[in-house]
């Protein structure tokens, strides 16, 4: 919620946009935060928003752009809304405003989507349209695997119109339905950052991107640490298993073990955590790691062969439970 509040606070402070962009924005607010009502057989236009500053911005734009006199009232929000809600209403000139904004068509029928002239406008107008939709019903989550910028929509037609506007801006957006509520979602990190910038939330876009990069670096470090930990665990388990098998092999073979194989086995037991290459350096004369590995392998094979012939447990029986060989 903090990020959503930051975005809306930045967007609502934008001033001096061209009139056509302001029309796109305020029309989107009306479409996504309210709509049309019938009061005493008259068409009323209403938008219910979550901030007094946004309500006053909408009322000012309606007055300056369309010459109407909206009223603002604090209302009880619907279930699920926290905090105060503010309704911006135009009753007297509601039908004229609805026609001017495209919420009513020429036959006085409500438009379920968005006016075509807005969804095919300039990039600035499309960005204004998205800004209004986000101010009315948008939210932004923190960066991560579940990061999402989304807008709740009043109808599936409005959702598809908003998706089309996003695509014209080069943003990959999708419409989906969650618990019967149409939504438009943007999930890809670069697309979220770009859309925030296009709407005018430059500061929040920069902060969001910085958070995303920090999380990616931290996730990368965690993956490396986990990878190293896993490798260390596997190496430690392999060393324990190898030493246990060598001890059992020397026990099975007793005095019958060839001297060069005994030496390799004793090197393994004397330097339990050393690599094969390091064991070779400890030998006198020094051996290659392949030579050490080959001698230990032959030692274990010889012991297992004798154990099988004598019907006794082989070298693998000495490996502690829970350790993979």
N, C-alpha and C positions, 0 to 999 in steps of 0.2 A: 504493500500500500504506500510506503514512503516514496518509492520511485514514481508511482502513478501521481501522487500529490505533487512531486517535483515537476513532472512533465506538464501537468495542467497549470501549475502556478506560472511556469515559463510561457506556455502558450497563451494564457489569458492576458499576459502583459504585452503582447505584440500590438503595435500601433502602426497607423499610417499605411495600411495595406490598400491597394487599389480597390475602388468600389466593387468591381466584379468579383474580386477575391473575397471581400467582406460579404457579398451576397451569397456566394457559395458556402462560406463558413456558417453564417447564421441560418441558412436553409437547412444545412446538415444538422445543426443543433436542434432546430424545430422537428426535423424528421426523426432523429435518433433519441431525443429526450422527451418527446411528447407526441403531438399530432393534432388532429382535428376533433372537435367535440360539437355537439349540438346543444345550445342553451337557448331556451325559449324560441325554438324554431330558427335560431340564427347560428351560423357557423362561427365557432370560436377556435382560435389557434392558441395552443398552450405548450410550453416546454417546462419540464420539471428538472432542475439541476441541483448539484450538491454543494454549490458555493455561492455566497452572496455576490462576490466579485464577478463571477461568470453571469449570474442573473442580471446584474446591472450592465454588463457588457452587451448581452443580448438585447436588453431593453433599449440601450443607446443606439445600437446598430439598426434595430427595427424603426426607431424614431427617425434617425438620420437618413436611412436608405429608402424607407417606404412611407414616411410621413404619418405613421400611426402613433397612438399613445398607449403603450403597454402599461399594465399594472403588475407589481411584484408583490407576492404574498408568501409568507413562510407557511409551509404545509407539513403535515405528518407524512413521513416517508412510508413507502410500502414496506412490507416485511422483507428483511434482508438488508435494508439500507440503514447505516449507522449515521448519527449526527443529523443536523438540520437539513431540510430540503427547501428549495425555493421555486415557486411557480411563476413563470412569466406568461401573462395572459393578454390576448388581444380579442376583445369581444365585439365592440361596435363595428370595426372595419375588418372583422375576421375573415369574411368570405373574399373580400378584395385582396387581402394579404395572402390568403391561401392560393388565389389565382396567380398573383404576382410572383410568388415563390415557387409555383409549380406543384404545390401539394394538392391542388384541385385542377383537373383538366378543364377544357372548354365546355364540357357537358356537365360540369359540377360533380364529377366522379372523383373520389379520392385516388391519388396516385400511390400505389403500394411500394414502388421502388424509389428512385430518385429522378428528378427531371433530366431528360436526355441532354439538354444544353449544358448541364453542369458536369455530367460524366464524360463529355467529349470536349471540355474546355481546354484552356491552356494549362501548362504545367503548374503555374502559380494558382490557378483556379482549382485544379485537382488537389494540390497540396492544401488549399484552404478548405476544400470539401472534407479531406481527411482530418484536418485540424478540428473542424466543427464536430465531426463524428466522434473523435477521440475525447474532446472536451465533454460531449454529452454522455458517452457510454463506454469509454475506453479504459484499459488497464495495462500496466506493464509490470512484468515480473523480473526478478534479478537474473543476471546471466547464469548459465549453467545448462545442463542437458534438458531441463524443462522450461527454458526461457521462452517467453511468448509475449507478443504485443497483440492484444485482441480488442475487438469492439462488439458489444452486444447489439443485436439488430432487431428492429421491430417486425421485420418480415423477411422471408427468404429472398424476395425480390430486392429489398434494400441491401441485403448481404451481397447478392450477386452484382448489384450496381457498384458497391464499394470495392469488391474484388476487381471489377473491370477498371475502375479508377486507379487502383494500385498497379495493375498490369501496365496501364499507360504511363505510369511513373517509373516503370522498370522494377517494380517490387513484386516478389512472389508471395501472393496471399491466397488463402483458401477459405471457402465457406464451409462450415460444418454446423451440426445441430447438437447441442448439449442440453439434456433434460428438457427437450422441447423448445429451447431457445436458440434461434439462429445466431451464429457468431461468425466474424471474420477474424482469422488468425494469421499472424506472421511469425514464423519460428526461426528462420535462419538468422544467425547473429549479424552478419553484414547487412542483411535486408532491414533488420530492426534498427540498426544504427543509422542507415541511410534514410529510412522513413522518419525517424525522429528529427533528423536534420532538415528534411524537406518540409516537415510541418512547422519548423521554426524553433524546435527545442534543442538548439546547438549545445548549450551547456550540459544538459542532461545526456545528450548523445555522447559527448566527450567523456562524461563521468561513467556512463554505462559501458563504453568501450574500454575504459581503463579497468573497471571491475572485471570485465570479461577476460582481458589479457592477464590480469593477476590470477584469476581462477585457472586459466589454461596453464600458466607457468606452475602454479601450485599442484595442479593435477598431474602435470608432466613429472614434477619432482617426486610426487607420491608414487607414480607408476615405476619410476626408476628405483626408488627405495624398496618398493615391494618386490620388484624384479631381483634386486640385489639380495634382499632377505631370503627370497625363495632359492636363489642360487646357493647362498651360504648354507641354508638348511639342507639342501640336497647334497652339497659337498661334505657337510659334517656327517650326514647319515651314511654316505658312501664310504667315508673313512672308517666309521665305526664298524660297518659291515665287512669291509676289507680286512681290518685288523682281527675281527672275530674269526673270520674264515682262515686267516693265516695261522692264528694260534691253534685252531682245531687241526689244520693240516699238519703242523709240526708235531702235534700230539699223536695223530694217527700214524705218521711215518716214523716217528722216533729216531733211532740212529740210522735208519735206512734212507734218509733223505740225502740226495747228492749235495755236496758242499756248496756249489754255486747257487743252488736253489735255496738252501738254508740261509746263506748270506743275504739273498734278496728278501726272504721272509723276515729275517731279524732286522734288516734296515727298515722294513715297513713298520714293525712293532716299535722300533726305537724312535721313529719320527712319524708319529701317528697323523699329524696334521699337514705333513709336507706333501707337495705335489710329486708326481713321478719324476719330473725333471729335477726337482730338488733332491730326491732320493738318489738319483744317478750321480749327483755331485758329491754326495756323502760316501759313495762307494770308493773302494781302493783296489784297483785303479778306477777312475770315474767311468760311469756307464751312461749310455743314452737312455732317454725315458722309454723308448721302445724296447730296449734290452731289459730294463727293469720290469716293465709290464709283461713282457714275454716270459721271464723267469717266474714271476709270481703266478701267472696264468698256468704255467706247467706244474708248479708246486701244488696248486689247488686241484688240477686235473689228476695228478698222480695220487693225491690223498683221497679224492673222491672215488677213484678206480679201486684203490685198496679197500676203502670202506665198503663199497658195494660187494667186493669179493668176500669180505669177512662178515657181511651182514650187520654192520654197525652204522650209526648215523654219520652222514658225510659232513662236509664243511659248512653247508648252508644251515645245518641244525644249530650252529653256534650263534647265528645272527639273532640279536634281540628282537622280540616281537614288536611289530609296528614299524620296523625299518625295512624299506624296500631294498632288494638286492640289485 
